[in-house]
Amino acid sequence: MQIDILYFDGCPNHAPTVARVQQVLADLALQAEVQHIAVASNEDAIQQCFLGSPTVRVNGVDIDPGAHDWTEYSLSCRIYPGMAGLPPDDMIRAALQAPHPPA
């Protein structure tokens, strides 16, 4: 399993999101490679299909099921349902437990 955390430099929610992902992995007794991907410009945001910082993907799939239809990519903060700039633990857990194709 590959987990990518995309962020822009200085994002206040990057480190707390990393900690959250690591805690959910530990709670589920899962191991995964976590890659941190810095998005440095609007051009990078478009190329990476970056929906805001932080964005978490498991095997290339955004953890937010509602994000699949989004097409506005930019160097901006991301808002998750109910938790402002942090993805909810339940959303992370569901994404980690869902069947996925190999990365």
Secondary structure, 3 states (H helix, E strand, C coil): CEEEEEECCCCCCHHHHHHHHHHHHHHCCCCCEEEEEECCCHHHHHHHCCCCECEEEECCEECCHHHHHCCCCCCCECCECCCECCCCHHHHHHHHHCCCCCC
